[in-house]
């Protein structure tokens, strides 16, 4: 039987009082989905598929440029946290991370990700666009994580408006979901959104050139989890995203409901949420690969859209806690984490310590692991 992710009704949450029984139940459903699966789908009628399409068109055209043009927008001295990251730069941390490798070993052979032990960098490009205009009322200790955006010269007339429109749509959805999760965990509604008020939120599309990397079983983004708090995705034009449910260890090929069913976004838990919850919620593992459905879609789109670049764009947004926020487990959640026993995936029996630190320090540590910062 095919595993499907829970669908959370954001429209219900936004249209009724937070104390109504239906909203209380939906918030608990959201929190439980993050605990059990590490991922969920949100239904949000504010989402515009047309804006997503304009965003995907623009990013396809941008990444179809030459490497020489793209390199103008690279900022390695800032840990690639704004601007472009070219292919074969970012390495999947799991390839050399012992706890992560143990998780893979405990999966049934048919549920394992494609092999990443060669530790080759991912053949994907990325663009980071900062999505927070709120300046903190203090001097940040992490200015490199809060640097101004890069606007590509060739697209300066449409770039900012297109990215801001789609980015704000996803930011609004994931912020609302963070409020739902807080209520579902018996916390004040704004617990997480207050902690992320000055976060360096990132619209972070990735691009994979399927004319170069379109062979089946090519790894586009190796098995990993995200370093931020929550990640939200719009529809991609090409399948290939697999996630792993925490409760079963089963690999799930992510499928959005058809457009006719409504407007949906995918949300995944990241490491900052794992840290603040003391491990009650674990960062969700995922990979992006070329599978049979990717190849089929590629061939279909070549026949219909022969004039368009064959580039897989992920419509991705990273929601962060504020860089200077003191990251440590919330006591009530840490207690619940101790009582939560489900080691089907093999995650639950490792002794994880969530030491107090600034969010900015947590981010810098993760960037060193994935070779984006020396």
N, C-alpha and C positions, 0 to 999 in steps of 0.2 A: 504493500500500500504506500502510495506516495505521501511524503510528509509535507504538510503545508504550515505556514507560519500564521500565528494569530493575527487578526485584523482588528485594529483599535480605531474606534469611531471618534475622531477628533472633532467632527461637527457637533456631536452630542455634547462634548465637554465645553465647547465654545458657546453653546446656545442655552445651557441650563446652569442653575446655581450649583456650586461645587458640593453642596450638602444634599442634593437630590439623590435618592437611592440609585437611580440609573447611572449618574455620574460617579458616585462612590464605587459602584460595581465595575464601571469601565476603567477607572483609575487603578483599581486592584488588578484587573485583567492586564493592564499595561505593565505594572510592576512585576506580576507573576511571569509574564511573557519574557521580560528581560532576565529574570532569575533562571527560568527553565530553559529558554532557547538562546538568550543573548541577542535576540533580534525579533523584529515584528514588522508588520505593515501598518501604516496609518492611512486612514481615509480622510481626506481634507478637500472640501469642495472649493477652497481658495486657490488650489493648484491649477495653473493653466498649462495644458499640454502644448499649446501654441508657443508659449514662452520657452518651454523646454526645447521644442523643435528649433526655434531661432538660436538658442544657446548652442545646441549640437551642431547646427549648420556653421556657425561662426567658428567654433573650436575645430571642426573638421578642416575648414579653410586655413586656419592659423597653423595647425600642425602639418599641413601639406606643404608648407614653406621649406626652403632648404635649411640644412643644419647651420649654415653661416648666418642666415637671418634669425633663426631661433636663438642662437648663442648670444645675440645682443641683449636678450631678456633674461640671461642667467645671472644669478647672484650667489655664487658658492660661498663667498665670504660671510653671508648671512645664513648659512646652513640650508640654502635653497628654500627658505621659508617665505619668500615672495618670488614672483617671476617663474621662469621655466626651469624644469629639471629634465635634461635630455635622457634618452634611453640608455640603458646599461650603466646607470649611476647608482640607483637605490638597490640595496641588497636585502633580501628577506632575512630578518633577524633569526627566524626559527632554524635556519640552516646550521647555525653554530650554537644555538641556545639549548642546553641540556634538558631543562624542564619541558621545553616545547617538543624536542625530539622524543622525549618519553611519552608525551601525549600521542604523538603520531604512532609510536610503537604499540601502544595499547589499543589503537583502533583496529577493527577487523580489516584484513587486507583489502577487501573490496570497498571499504569506506575511507581509505587513506588518500591524502592529496597526491598530486604528481610529485615525483622525487625532486627535492630541492637541495640534497646533500652536496651537490657540486658547488653550492654557494655562488652560483653565477648571478650577476646583477640582473634585475628585471628588464626585459626589453620594452619598457613602456616609458613614455614621456609624461610630464605632469606640469600643470600651471597652478600656482598658488596666488589667489586674490584675496586680500584681507577684507573682511566683511564687518568690521566693528569701527564705527566712527565716534564712539564714546571715549573721550580722553579721561583716564583716571585722575582723581584729585591728589595724586602723589607722584613722585618720581619713580618710575619702574626700575627694578634691578635688572630687567631683561630687555633692554632697548632693541637688540637684534631680533627679538621675537615680535616686536611691535613696529617694524620699519614701514615706511610708506610704500604704496603699490607701484608696480611697473606697468606702464601702458605701452603695448607694442605699437611702433610707429605706423606700420601698414594698416592698422585697424583702429586708429585713434578716434575716428568719427563715430564708431558704433560699439567699441569695446566696453567702455564703462557702463553705458546704459543697459546693454544686453546682460552683462554679468551681474550688475546690481539688481536688475529686475528679477532674474531667476534666483540669484543668491538670497535675496530678501524673502522670496517665497519659501525657500527651504529653511531659512533661518527662523521664520515665523512658526513653521510647522514643528521644527525640532525643539524650539523654546517652549511651545505649548505642550509637547510630549514630555519635556523635562518637568514641567509643573504637574502633569498627570502622574508621572512616576513618583514624584515626591509625595503627593497625596496618597498614592497607593502603597507607599512604604511607611505611612503614618507619620510623615514629616510635614512641617508647614509648606504650603503651596510653593513659596518662592525660595525654598532652601537652595536648590540648584541654580536657579536663574540669578539669584543674588550673588552666588559664588562665581558665576560666569559673566557678570555684568560688564567687566572690562577684558574679557577673554579675547585672544587673537583669533577669532573665528575665521575659517578659511573656506572659500569656494575653491575646490581642489579637483578639477577635472583631470583624468588621466587619458592618455591617447596611445593606442597600439595600432601600428601600421600593418594591416592584415595582408597587404601585398607582399610584405617581407616576412611577417610572422603569422601567416594564416594557415599553417599546416596543423592538422589535428594533433592534440596532445602537447602543443607548445604552451609553456608557462608564460603568461603575461604579467602576473603578479603572484609571486610565490606565497605559500601558506603563511599567514601572519594574522596578528590582531592589531587594531589601531591604537595609537598612543593617546588620543584625545578623550573627551567625555562621551559624546554621542556622535555617530556618523549617520548622515542621511543621504539617500540616493534617489534621484529620479530615474525614469526609464532610460535604459541604454537601447540603442538600435540593434545591438548584437548580444545574444546570450553568452554565457561563459562564467558568471559569478556563482561559485559554490560556497555555502556556509555550513558550519557544523553545529548541530543542536547539542547544547550542553547535556541535556538529560539522557540522550540516546547514543551520542557519538555517530549518528547517521549523517552522511553527506547530503545536503539539500541543494538541488539546482534551483536557484531563485527564479520564480516566475511571477510577474505582476498579473493581477486580474486584467481582463480585456478592458480597453478604454471605455467600452459601452457600459461597464459595470460601475464606473466612477473614477475618481482621481486618487491615485495612491502613491505613497512614497515608502521606501524601505529604511528602517532605522536599525542600527547595530550599536551594541554597548562597546565602549572603549576602555582603555586602562585607567583613565582618571576616575571613571565611574566605579571600576573594580576597586580602586584604592580607597575611595571615600566610603564605599559600602563594606569595607573590610573583607572583600571577597564574596559577599552574599550574591552579588552580580559579577559575573566574570566577563572579561573582554571576549567578544566573539571571534573565533577563528574563521578565516575565509581565504579563498584564492580566486584568481581570474585566469581561466585557461581557454584555449581553443578546443571546444568539444564538437561533437557531431552537429549539434544545433547551430553553433557558430558558423561552421563551414556551410551548412545549408542556407543560413541567412545571408552569408557573404555572396554565395552564388546567385541567390534571388535578387539581392540588391544590385549586383553587377548588371543583371539583365534589365532591371527597371530604371536604375539610376547610374547609367554608364558614365555620365559626366561628373559624378561626385566622387570625392576621395573615399577609398575603402579603409577608413580609419575608425576603430572602435573607441568612442568617447564614453567615459563614465561620468555621469552627472552627479558629482559627489560634493558634499559639504561636511567639513569637520567643525563641530561645536566644541569649544574649549572652555575650561575654567580660567579665571583671571591668572595671569602669569605670577603675580605676587601673592596669590591666595595660599594660605597654609593648608597643604593637602595632608589629611590624616583621617583615619576611619571615624565615622560617626558611631558613638558607642552603642546605640540601640541596634544599628545594622550589623556591627561587628558581633554582637551577641547572637543575633539571628544567624549569622554566617556560621558560627561554631556549631549551631544545632542543625544546619542544613547538610544532610548526608546523602549524596548521590554521586557515586564515583564511577558511573558507567563509562564516562569519557576518560577517566584516569586523571582528571584535574584535581579531584577533591582530596587525594591523599598526599599531595605534596605540601610541605610546610612553607607557606608563603608568609613573609613578614612585610607589612605595609608601614614602613618607617615614616615618621613625619618629615616633610620637606616642602619647599615651595613648589608650586606647579611648574614654574619656569625651570627649576632644577630637574624635575621629572622629565620634562620635554627634552632638555639638553642631553640627558643620559640616553634617552631613546634614540635621538638623532645620531649619536655616536655609534650605537649598535647597528644602525641600518646604513652606515657609511655616508651620511649626509653632512657630518660635522667631524672635523679632525679631533 
